[in-house]
Amino acid sequence: MIRVEVVYRGRVQGVGFRATARELAGEFPGVSGWVRNQRDGSVTLNAQGSRADVTGLLDAIRARMARYLTGEHTTELPAVPGEVGFDIRR
């Protein structure tokens, strides 16, 4: 099990990024986490699950939202035991 935090930059607010991330996470039932807008205009996503599922989710987000992205930064974090579901945080 891995957990990553990804900070996405570009035109990522006001384009359905969070809803898209939550929708795509639903295609990877083993993935849990959250996505949230940041005050600086970026979007932060935390996702955990198997390496294959987390990588699949991140690849799907990149493919769907590529036209809005100018950059992303990924950091691996410790897993959060017992976390279930994937939410949009405010």
For each residue, the residues with C-beta under 8 A, 3 or more apart:
1: 48 49 50 79
2: 48 49 50 51 54 76 79
3: 33 46 47 48 54 76 77 78 79 80
4: 46 47 48 54 58 74 75 76 77
5: 44 45 46 74 75 77
6: 44 45 46 47 58 72 73 74 75
7: 38 42 43 44 72 73
8: 12 17 42 43 44 45 61 65 69 71 72
9: 12 41 42 69 70 71 72 73
10: 68 69 70 71
11: 14 15 68 70
12: 8 9 15 17 41 42 43 65 68 69
13: 17 37 41 43
14: 11
15: 11 12 65 68
16: 19 20
17: 8 12 13 20 21 35 43 65 68
18: 21 22 35 36 37 43 88
19: 16 22 23 88
20: 16 17 23 24 61 64 65
21: 17 18 24 25 35 43 45 61 86
22: 18 19 25 26 35 86 87 88
23: 19 20 26 27
24: 20 21 27 28 57 60 61 64
25: 21 22 28 31 33 47 57 86
26: 22 23 29 86
27: 23 24 56 57 60
28: 24 25 31 49 53 54 56 57
29: 26
30: 49 50 53
31: 25 28 47 48 49 53 54 57 86
32: 47 48 49 80 83 84 85 86
33: 3 25 45 46 47 48 83 86 87
34: 45 46 86 87 88 89
35: 17 18 21 22 43 44 45 46 86 87 88 89
36: 18 43 44 45 88 89 90
37: 13 18 42 43 90
38: 7 41 42 43 44
39:
40:
41: 9 12 13 38
42: 7 8 9 12 37 38
43: 7 8 12 13 17 18 21 35 36 37 38
44: 5 6 7 8 35 36 38
45: 5 6 8 21 33 34 35 36 61
46: 3 4 5 6 33 34 35 77
47: 3 4 6 25 31 32 33 54 57 58 86
48: 1 2 3 4 31 32 33 54 79 80 83
49: 1 2 28 30 31 32 53 54 57
50: 1 2 30 53 54
51: 2 54 55
52: 55 56
53: 28 30 31 49 50 56 57
54: 2 3 4 28 31 47 48 49 50 51 57 58
55: 51 52 58 59
56: 27 28 52 53 59 60
57: 24 25 27 28 31 47 49 53 54 60 61
58: 4 6 47 54 55 61 62 74
59: 55 56 62 63
60: 24 27 56 57 63 64
61: 8 20 21 24 45 57 58 64 65
62: 58 59 65 66 69 72
63: 59 60 66
64: 20 24 60 61
65: 8 12 15 17 20 61 62 68 69
66: 62 63 69
67:
68: 10 11 12 15 17 65
69: 8 9 10 12 62 65 66 72
70: 9 10 11
71: 8 9 10
72: 6 7 8 9 62 69
73: 6 7 9
74: 4 5 6 58
75: 4 5 6
76: 2 3 4
77: 3 4 5 46
78: 3
79: 1 2 3 48 83
80: 3 32 48 83
81:
82:
83: 32 33 48 79 80
84: 32
85: 32
86: 21 22 25 26 31 32 33 34 35 47
87: 22 33 34 35
88: 18 19 22 34 35 36
89: 34 35 36
90: 36 37
